Amino acid sequence: MPYNKNKQQAFQAAQQGVDQAKDAYESIVVERADYGSQLKHLKQEVNEAFEQINNALETASEHQYSQLQQFQHDLKNIVQQVNQE
């Protein structure tokens, strides 16, 4: 059972990382004086989420694998949106 538990924990960590990156993205306000600081925080959250996803992909079930790919897609969209601003 430890393998399944680790697999689930890895998936949950990836999911939480993506949620934190999305929250950081949604809280950015371009007009604020600390916009650069907000971007730095977002970059850190996105990088951590990608790392957690990559870790989870190593042990993911088929269903988790497709969800993790969707998480990667969501993060790439965030990066794309920020680069367009």
C-alpha distances in whole Angstrom, upper triangle without the diagonal:
4,5,5,6,9,10,11,12,14,16,17,18,20,21,22,24,26,27,28,30,32,33,35,36,37,39,41,45,47,50,49,50,46,45,45,42,40,40,39,36,35,35,33,30,31,30,27,25,26,24,21,21,22,19,17,18,17,13,15,14,18,19,17,19,23,22,22,25,27,26,27,30,31,31,33,35,36,37,39,41,41,43,45,46
4,6,5,6,8,10,10,12,14,15,16,18,20,21,22,24,25,26,28,30,31,32,34,36,37,39,43,45,48,46,47,44,43,42,40,38,38,36,33,33,32,30,28,28,27,24,23,24,22,19,19,20,16,15,17,15,12,14,15,18,19,17,19,22,22,21,24,26,25,26,29,29,29,32,34,34,35,38,39,39,41,43,44
4,5,5,6,9,10,10,12,14,15,17,18,20,21,23,24,26,27,29,30,31,33,35,36,38,42,44,47,45,46,43,42,41,39,37,36,35,32,31,31,29,27,26,25,23,21,22,19,17,17,17,14,12,14,12,8,11,12,15,16,15,16,19,19,18,21,23,22,23,26,27,27,29,32,32,33,35,37,37,39,41,42
4,5,5,6,9,10,11,12,14,15,16,18,20,21,22,24,26,27,28,30,32,33,35,37,40,42,46,44,46,42,41,40,38,36,36,35,32,31,31,28,26,26,25,22,21,21,20,17,16,17,14,12,13,12,9,9,10,13,14,12,14,17,17,16,20,21,21,22,25,26,26,28,30,30,32,34,35,36,38,40,41
4,5,5,6,9,10,10,12,14,15,16,18,20,21,22,24,26,27,28,30,31,33,35,39,41,44,42,44,40,39,39,36,34,34,33,30,29,29,27,24,25,24,21,20,21,19,16,16,17,14,12,14,14,11,11,12,16,16,13,16,19,18,17,20,22,20,22,25,25,25,28,30,30,31,34,35,35,37,40,40
4,5,5,6,9,10,10,12,14,15,16,18,20,21,22,24,25,27,28,30,31,33,37,39,42,41,42,38,37,36,34,32,32,30,28,27,26,24,22,22,21,18,17,18,16,13,13,14,11,9,12,11,8,10,12,16,16,13,15,18,17,15,19,21,19,20,24,24,23,26,28,28,29,32,33,33,35,37,38
4,5,5,6,9,10,11,12,14,15,17,19,20,21,23,24,26,27,29,30,32,36,38,41,40,41,38,36,36,34,32,31,30,27,26,26,24,21,21,20,18,16,16,15,12,12,12,9,7,9,9,6,6,8,12,12,9,11,14,14,12,16,17,16,18,21,21,21,24,26,26,27,29,31,31,33,35,37
4,5,5,6,9,10,10,12,14,15,16,18,20,21,22,24,26,27,29,31,34,37,40,38,40,37,35,35,33,31,30,29,27,25,25,23,21,21,21,18,16,17,16,12,12,14,11,8,11,12,9,8,9,13,12,9,12,14,13,12,16,17,15,18,20,20,21,23,25,25,26,29,30,31,33,35,36
4,5,5,6,9,10,10,12,14,15,16,18,20,21,22,24,26,27,29,33,35,38,36,38,34,33,33,30,28,28,27,24,23,23,21,18,19,19,15,14,15,14,10,11,13,11,8,12,12,10,10,12,16,15,12,14,17,14,13,17,18,16,18,21,20,20,23,25,24,26,28,29,29,32,34,35
4,5,5,6,9,10,11,12,14,15,17,18,20,21,23,24,26,28,31,33,36,35,36,33,31,31,29,27,26,25,22,21,21,19,16,16,16,13,11,12,11,7,8,9,7,5,8,9,8,8,11,14,14,10,12,14,13,11,14,16,13,15,18,18,17,20,22,22,23,26,27,27,29,31,32
4,5,5,6,9,10,11,12,14,15,17,18,20,21,23,24,26,30,32,35,34,36,32,31,30,29,26,26,25,22,21,21,19,16,16,16,13,11,12,12,8,7,10,9,5,8,10,9,7,10,12,11,7,9,11,9,8,12,13,11,13,16,15,15,18,20,20,21,24,25,26,28,30,31
4,5,5,6,8,10,10,12,14,15,16,18,20,21,22,25,28,31,34,32,34,31,29,29,27,25,25,24,21,20,20,18,15,16,16,13,11,13,13,9,10,13,11,9,12,14,12,11,13,15,13,10,12,14,11,10,14,14,12,14,17,16,16,19,21,20,22,25,25,25,28,30,30
4,5,5,6,9,10,10,12,14,15,16,18,20,21,23,27,29,32,30,32,28,27,27,24,22,22,21,18,17,17,15,12,13,13,10,8,11,10,6,8,11,9,8,12,13,13,12,15,17,16,12,14,16,13,11,14,15,12,14,17,16,15,18,20,19,20,23,24,24,26,28,29
4,5,5,6,9,10,11,12,14,15,17,18,20,22,25,27,30,29,31,27,26,25,24,21,20,20,17,16,16,14,11,11,11,9,6,8,8,5,5,8,8,7,9,12,12,11,14,15,14,10,11,13,10,8,11,11,8,10,13,12,11,15,17,16,17,20,21,21,23,25,26
4,5,5,6,9,10,11,12,14,15,17,18,20,24,26,29,29,30,27,26,26,24,21,21,21,18,16,17,16,12,12,13,11,8,10,11,8,8,12,12,10,12,15,14,12,14,16,14,10,12,13,9,8,11,11,8,10,13,11,11,15,16,15,17,20,20,21,23,25,26
4,5,5,6,9,10,10,12,14,15,16,19,22,25,28,26,28,25,24,24,22,19,19,19,16,14,16,14,10,11,13,10,8,11,12,9,10,14,13,12,15,17,17,16,18,19,17,14,16,16,13,12,15,14,10,13,15,13,13,16,17,16,18,21,21,21,23,25,25
4,5,5,6,9,10,11,12,14,15,17,21,23,26,25,26,23,21,21,19,17,16,16,13,11,12,10,7,8,9,7,4,8,9,7,8,12,12,11,14,16,17,16,19,20,18,15,16,17,13,11,14,13,10,11,14,12,10,14,15,13,15,18,18,18,20,23,23
4,5,5,6,9,10,10,12,14,16,19,21,25,24,26,22,21,21,19,16,16,16,13,11,12,12,8,7,10,9,5,8,10,9,9,12,13,12,14,17,18,16,18,19,17,14,15,15,11,10,12,10,7,9,11,8,7,11,12,10,12,15,15,16,18,20,21
4,5,5,6,9,10,10,12,15,18,21,24,23,25,22,20,21,19,16,16,17,14,12,14,13,9,10,13,11,9,12,14,12,12,16,16,15,17,20,20,19,20,21,19,16,17,17,13,12,15,13,9,12,13,10,10,14,14,12,14,17,16,17,20,21,21
4,5,5,6,9,10,11,13,16,19,22,20,22,19,17,18,16,13,13,14,10,9,11,10,7,8,11,10,8,12,13,12,13,16,17,16,19,21,22,21,23,24,22,19,20,20,16,15,17,15,12,14,15,12,11,14,15,12,14,17,16,16,19,21,20
4,5,5,6,9,10,11,15,17,20,19,21,17,16,16,14,11,11,12,9,6,8,8,5,5,9,9,7,10,12,12,12,15,17,17,18,21,22,21,23,24,22,19,19,19,16,14,16,14,11,11,13,10,8,11,11,9,10,14,13,12,15,17,17
4,5,5,6,9,10,14,16,19,19,21,18,16,17,16,13,12,14,11,9,11,12,9,8,12,12,10,12,15,15,14,18,19,18,20,23,24,22,24,24,22,19,20,19,16,15,16,13,10,12,12,9,8,11,10,8,11,13,12,12,15,17,16
4,5,5,6,9,12,15,18,17,19,16,15,16,15,11,12,14,11,9,12,13,9,11,14,14,12,15,17,16,17,20,21,21,23,26,26,24,26,27,25,22,23,22,19,18,19,17,14,16,16,12,12,15,14,11,13,16,14,14,17,19,17
4,6,5,7,10,13,16,14,16,13,12,13,11,8,9,10,7,5,9,10,7,9,12,12,12,15,17,17,17,20,22,22,23,26,27,26,28,29,27,24,24,24,21,19,20,18,15,16,17,13,12,14,14,10,12,15,13,12,15,17,15
4,5,6,9,11,14,14,16,14,11,13,12,8,8,11,9,6,9,11,9,9,13,14,13,15,18,18,18,21,22,22,24,27,28,26,29,29,26,24,24,23,20,19,19,17,14,15,15,11,10,12,11,7,9,12,9,8,12,13,12
4,6,8,11,14,14,16,15,13,15,14,10,11,14,12,10,13,15,12,13,16,17,16,18,21,20,20,23,25,25,26,29,30,28,30,30,27,25,26,24,21,21,21,18,16,17,17,13,12,15,13,10,12,14,11,11,15,15,13
4,6,10,12,11,14,12,10,13,12,8,10,13,11,9,13,14,13,14,17,18,17,19,22,22,22,25,27,26,28,31,32,30,32,33,30,28,28,27,24,23,24,22,19,20,20,16,15,17,16,12,14,16,14,12,16,17,14
4,6,9,8,11,9,7,10,10,6,7,11,10,8,12,14,13,14,17,18,18,20,22,23,23,26,27,28,29,32,33,32,34,34,32,29,29,29,26,24,25,23,20,20,20,17,15,17,15,12,13,15,12,10,13,14,11
4,6,6,9,9,7,10,11,8,10,13,13,12,15,17,16,17,20,22,21,23,26,26,27,29,31,31,33,36,37,35,38,38,35,33,33,32,29,28,28,26,23,24,23,20,18,20,18,14,15,16,13,11,14,14,11
4,6,8,9,6,9,11,9,9,13,14,13,15,18,18,18,21,23,23,24,27,28,28,30,32,33,34,37,38,37,39,39,37,35,34,33,30,29,29,27,25,24,23,21,19,20,18,15,15,16,13,10,12,12,9
4,7,9,7,10,12,11,12,15,16,16,18,21,21,22,24,26,26,28,30,31,31,34,36,36,37,40,42,40,43,43,40,38,38,37,34,33,33,30,28,28,27,24,23,23,21,18,19,19,16,14,16,15,12
4,5,5,9,10,9,11,14,14,15,17,19,19,21,23,24,25,27,29,30,31,33,35,35,37,39,41,40,42,42,40,38,38,37,34,33,33,31,28,28,28,25,23,24,23,19,19,21,18,15,17,18,14
4,6,8,9,10,12,13,14,16,18,19,20,22,23,25,26,28,29,31,32,34,35,36,38,40,42,41,44,44,42,39,39,39,36,34,35,33,30,30,30,27,25,26,25,21,21,22,20,17,19,19,16
4,5,5,6,9,10,11,12,14,16,17,18,20,21,23,24,26,27,29,30,32,33,35,37,39,38,41,41,40,36,36,36,33,31,32,30,27,27,27,25,22,23,23,19,19,21,19,15,17,19,15
4,5,5,6,9,10,10,12,14,15,16,18,20,21,22,24,26,27,28,30,31,33,35,37,36,39,39,37,34,34,33,31,29,29,28,25,24,24,22,19,20,19,16,15,17,15,12,14,15,12
4,5,5,6,9,10,11,12,14,15,16,18,20,21,23,24,26,27,29,30,31,34,36,35,38,39,37,34,34,33,31,29,29,28,25,24,24,22,19,20,19,16,15,17,15,12,13,15,13
4,5,5,6,9,10,11,12,14,15,17,18,20,21,23,24,26,27,29,30,32,34,34,37,38,36,33,33,33,30,28,28,27,24,23,24,22,19,20,20,17,16,18,17,14,15,18,15
4,5,5,6,9,10,11,12,14,15,16,18,20,21,22,24,26,27,28,31,33,32,34,35,33,30,30,30,27,25,26,24,21,21,22,19,16,18,17,14,13,16,14,11,14,16,13
4,5,5,6,9,10,10,12,14,15,16,18,20,21,22,24,25,27,29,31,30,33,33,32,29,29,28,26,24,24,23,20,19,19,17,14,15,15,11,10,13,12,8,11,13,11
4,5,5,6,9,10,11,12,14,15,17,18,20,21,23,24,26,28,30,30,33,33,32,29,28,29,26,24,24,24,20,19,20,18,15,16,17,14,12,15,15,12,13,16,15
4,5,5,6,9,10,11,12,14,15,17,18,20,21,23,24,26,28,28,31,32,30,27,27,27,24,22,23,22,19,18,20,17,14,16,17,13,13,16,16,13,15,18,16
4,5,5,6,8,10,10,12,14,15,16,18,20,21,22,25,27,26,28,29,28,24,24,24,21,19,20,19,15,15,16,14,11,13,13,9,9,13,12,10,12,15,14
4,5,5,6,9,10,11,12,14,15,17,18,20,21,23,25,25,28,29,28,24,24,24,22,19,19,19,16,14,16,14,10,12,13,10,8,12,13,10,11,15,14
4,6,5,6,9,10,11,12,14,15,17,18,20,22,24,24,27,28,27,24,23,24,22,19,20,20,16,15,17,16,12,14,16,13,12,15,16,14,15,19,18
4,6,5,6,9,10,10,12,14,15,16,18,20,22,21,24,26,24,21,21,21,19,16,17,17,13,13,15,13,10,13,14,11,11,15,15,13,16,19,18
4,5,5,6,9,10,10,12,14,15,16,19,21,20,23,24,22,19,19,19,17,14,14,14,11,10,12,10,7,9,11,9,8,12,13,12,13,16,17
4,5,5,6,9,10,11,12,14,15,17,20,20,23,24,23,20,19,20,18,15,15,16,13,11,13,13,9,11,14,12,10,14,16,14,15,19,19
4,5,5,6,9,10,11,12,14,16,18,18,21,23,22,18,18,19,17,14,15,16,13,12,15,14,11,13,16,14,13,17,18,17,18,22,22
4,5,5,6,9,10,10,12,15,16,15,19,20,19,15,15,16,13,10,12,12,9,9,12,11,8,11,13,12,12,16,17,16,18,21,21
4,5,5,6,9,10,10,13,15,15,18,19,18,15,14,15,13,10,10,12,9,7,10,11,8,10,13,12,12,15,17,16,17,20,22
4,5,5,6,9,10,11,14,14,18,19,19,16,15,16,15,11,13,15,12,10,14,14,12,13,17,16,15,18,20,19,20,24,25
4,5,5,6,9,10,12,12,15,17,17,13,13,15,13,10,12,14,11,10,14,14,12,15,17,17,17,20,21,21,22,25,26
4,5,5,6,9,10,10,13,14,14,10,9,11,10,6,8,10,8,7,11,12,10,13,15,15,16,18,20,20,22,24,26
4,5,5,7,10,10,13,15,15,12,10,13,12,9,10,13,11,9,13,14,13,14,17,18,17,20,22,22,23,26,27
4,5,6,8,9,13,15,16,12,11,14,14,10,12,15,13,12,16,17,16,17,20,20,20,23,25,25,26,29,30
4,5,6,6,9,12,12,9,8,11,11,8,11,13,11,12,15,16,15,17,20,20,21,23,25,25,27,29,31
4,5,5,8,10,11,8,6,9,10,7,9,12,11,11,14,16,15,17,19,20,21,23,25,26,26,29,31
4,6,9,11,13,11,9,13,13,11,12,16,15,14,18,19,19,20,23,24,24,26,28,29,29,32,34
4,7,10,11,9,9,13,13,11,13,16,16,16,19,21,20,22,25,25,26,28,30,31,32,34,36
4,6,8,5,5,9,10,8,11,13,13,14,17,18,18,20,22,23,24,26,28,29,30,33,34
4,5,5,6,9,10,10,12,14,15,16,18,20,21,22,24,25,27,28,30,31,33,35,36
4,6,5,7,9,10,11,13,14,15,17,19,20,21,23,25,26,27,29,31,32,33,35
4,5,5,7,9,10,11,13,15,16,17,19,20,22,23,25,26,27,29,31,32,34
4,5,5,6,9,10,10,12,14,15,16,18,20,21,23,24,26,27,29,30,32
4,5,5,6,9,10,11,12,14,15,17,19,20,21,23,24,26,27,29,31
4,5,5,6,9,10,11,12,14,15,17,19,20,21,23,25,26,27,29
4,5,5,6,9,10,10,12,14,15,17,19,20,21,23,24,26,27
4,5,5,6,9,10,11,12,14,15,17,18,20,21,23,25,26
4,5,5,6,9,10,11,12,14,15,16,18,20,21,23,25
4,5,5,6,9,10,11,12,14,15,16,19,20,21,23
4,5,5,6,9,10,11,13,14,15,17,19,20,22
4,5,5,6,9,10,11,12,14,16,17,19,20
4,5,5,6,9,10,10,12,14,15,17,19
4,5,5,6,9,10,11,13,14,16,17
4,5,5,6,9,10,11,12,14,16
4,5,5,6,9,10,11,12,15
4,5,5,6,9,10,11,13
4,5,5,6,9,10,11
4,5,5,6,9,10
4,5,5,6,9
4,5,5,7
4,5,5
4,6
4
